[in-house]
Amino acid sequence: MKCGIVGQGRMGQCLKEVIQEEVVGIVGRGYCTHVNEWKEVPEVIIDFSHPSSLNMILEYALNNHCKCILGSTGYSEKELSMIEEASRQIAIVVASNFSVGISVLKKISCEMAKALPNFDIELSECHHANKIDAPSGTSLMLYEALNQNQEYQMITGRNMQKKRDKKEIGIHSFRGGNGSGVHTILFLGNEESIECVHRITSKETFIHGALKALEYIQDKQVGCFTMDDVIWN
């Protein structure tokens, strides 16, 4: 499929190298400044930039009936509503993390939470020093999956003078160096504990996931999909 890429960070650059023959336009440093500058309309727009690009992407995609794969993190509730609204006219895959392993961790951790109702749950995540958002989009995704019944309160870090509540999940964010992400889910019982850890050793794992999303969306005309749809359906 002919693709347009928005974002020339590490992910955008890696993706361009992998699918370069299919790329018809790029928005990013050294390339175009707006999707309207592309000389050819792509079938799919792949975004690894920033939520500030969303208006531009959705307007172009709706006007030209392009599918979208959105990989930015930190969307607001308003922006998520915009994506949902647009998906009634075009097909969109939206994910804060394109790792296949994270999708598996998400599914397994939900089953573990059901099987261990009396265990306390904590999340930790470690990313490079230049990451802007904290907690990470992946941590928030894992939290939402664990909190499907809306019974927990999110605690980001701990600076308090009271005991831990059974109905809270702490998210602890570490930033430093230049390494890739590590996400840990801890299930803490009175006599035992379980840790589930996911480590990224190469950005290429996200590219593999993005390519799976690209394959998945080919025959979709409308709808808002996630990596759970891509991996499990």
Steps between C-alpha positions, in 0.01 A plus 500: 500500500616852425583671828553850630708539817456778754795533738872460441609387845658162553181312417425700188855459372500123561165461330615700198800270458284186515220607262685765299366382162142548625554846653343780294547784749657591833428780744801569718833673528661518156177405321154656467353719772136405428322201348342731240846529341501133401481460123326162522218394731597196709267215582615506864645772722733369772561742784782480754520868584299688764131554583534854362505344151162333542281778358715521187500122453129442553394792281716373212400137554128580502526722192698237308355186662834373628532234766705596809740327737548730798796428729535825694451497877336749731169558319246699703141383548395755238754365251393140566143608429617654173663170402185308589288741296733476198496119517134508394622604156849345474693208651739589782740295713601693811757369749736648756728198455537282190690222676345156459643406840321786674169381357570155643602650837179703508284193441687281749502766772122542479455127556745512790312787663180295488676197649673703775228733632668547840840597357612862482595619151777744417647609164846636427649626176844619398575702185775714351562849638342676200156341532250779557191332647482332840342262572561349159211432266573129536474519880167678470380236254599221743332683787176540304508129415547406866229745603227386261242499780597853608572385856855633541648847546821591323787623720795649310792477741452513875538808716257452787462414865252213489485130434447362153137450406401160359317671217788693349762423238825691517688598184866589549694667216879497465681713242867494409767399250412403145359150539170367370196435716458255786152441643439294813174389658529380860237287672582522871345254743563440870720193457587512132536735207517484123680735263425522129768691312512612138825642360564657163847431364445653156263751345454247219244317713267800457558492125395134488181594684434797271539275197250256652262793548557603138415150381194485727350829386524426127151352469336724761285788377381660825549446872737573787734210577776430752799266511275253681296480179817470292652221713199302621240532223 
